[in-house]
Amino acid sequence: MKPPGLILIGDIISEEFENELMETFLEHSKNRASTQDELKNRVTLHYGYKFDYKTNLVDLTAPLEHPIPASVRKVLDIIQPHISITPNQLTVNIYQPGQGIPKHVDTHSIFTSEILSVSLGSDVVMDFKNPTSGKVLPVLLQRRSLTVMSGESRYLWHHGITPRKTDALQDVVERQLRISLTLRECTPDPCTCNYPSQCDSQNYGKPRYCVEEERDGARLEEQYVSAVYEEIADHFSSTRHSPWPGVVKFLNSLPTQSLVVDVGCGNGKYLGVRGDITVIGNDNSHNLCSICQDRGHEVFACNALNIPLRAGTCDSVICIAMLHHITTTQRRITVLENLAGLLLPGGLGLVTVWAQEQHLDLESTESCKPCPTDGTEEGVGRRHFNSQDVFVDWQHKKPGTVPGKSGTVPDKSGTVPDKSGTVPDKSGTVPDKSGKVVLQVLSCVCRGGVSGAVPDKSGTKLYYRYYHVFVEGELAGLIRQVPGVELVQVTYEKANWCAVFRKL
């Protein structure tokens, strides 16, 4: 099986021509005869235009001095009957055995309707994931073959290569040195595709980000999660009073004398729900941990990616509204593995995350309203998420200020326009006249200093927190990838996906 719109054509070139191409680009990588990036997971060469991995964009005003090589022009002549675009940009990826590339969708706004790839040197399995259903299809890309991504496979499905040294379909095959030629047609025209959830043109002005490497994910979490909660801890805690009924029901179902760990416990509102069980909390925010300690709770500070507790010692774990702050799929799976590792056999875990589907349990047909950003209401169930990876605002007010009187009005995404009326992205940057974002989120220091805090005249600071909002089936799919656990149930409550799993 393969995604709709994906075309595979084998033996598009000869073995002799394949060897010639590989020798050419290996020599270019040694002599730096092109614009080159040495990424954590591969080496890339760029021709025609440079693709910027931090912004996922191409600067059309700055063509490279190295055009698409003549040898690749010969490839284009060969594949011309199978394609409908005229490529003007080439990215060459050089993969050593064991290397891969994170799942992604090629930027809609800068590339046209087809993405082409010619594989050299080695077969490899590329995984395609539907972000709506969570379905994953492994597809074998044979050496000397042409891959054409068009339609749904180009605009909707995420594609990537898992870093490993072997692939297994019918047989286990060891990977060899592999070079891929990715050919694309750059365009200044905005995208008008039928897949707006993945389209940067149709979501222009709304928060966006990409994580090319794991260290970028860690940096994003530090700046837009950890540092923010350290700053807003007192104000955040003052808005968190009532435990959610579903979480209380889960805790009340546990046997007496149970030992429970609350990972990402926040201000500790679940730590004292029952007096006949022991609940130990941890959070990455030292200031939130201090609030818990002042209330007499047992708590310690740590990152959920590295929990310093002995494995197999707990009867239950809960992780409430925390996993959606983790930036990459692999990091989310690591957190879930850590939760499962704490459990005794038969122990239960509960995880809740924000849902992208924000209105499934609303009885009213009234259209959603902009959410207050003054911290008095999280607004789950009243937001519009056009993307799964977003920044959600928090107005942090000085004591004595009146909520909602900052003089700024958020747009539907919760973003506050600047004085010019232009909505800045979350790095504090403003798009240029061409409509392209000129600075990316990950490398910019935000206005106002800490973690993107933007002060207004009243002294209110507007902070931005990173969220990955989950689609139906996604949380269940992640849990199924954790060894040694079984999924018990998945429910939807107040615009959150809630999953219970059991340690086997």
Beta strands, then each sheet from edge to edge (+ up, - down):
strand 1: 6-9
strand 2: 35-38
strand 3: 43-47
strand 4: 51-52
strand 5: 57-58
strand 6: 89-95
strand 7: 101-104
strand 8: 115-120
strand 9: 124-129
strand 10: 136-141
strand 11: 146-149
strand 12: 158-161
strand 13: 166-168
strand 14: 172-174
strand 15: 178-184
strand 16: 259-263
strand 17: 278-283
strand 18: 299-301
strand 19: 314-320
strand 20: 343-354
strand 21: 389-396
strand 22: 454-455
strand 23: 461-468
strand 24: 485-493
strand 25: 496-503
sheet 1: 1+ 11- 8+ 15- 6+ 3- 2+
sheet 2: 4+ 5-
sheet 3: 7+ 12- 9+ 10-
sheet 4: 13+ 14-
sheet 5: 18+ 17+ 16+ 19+ 20+ 25- 24+
sheet 6: 21+ 23- 22+
end
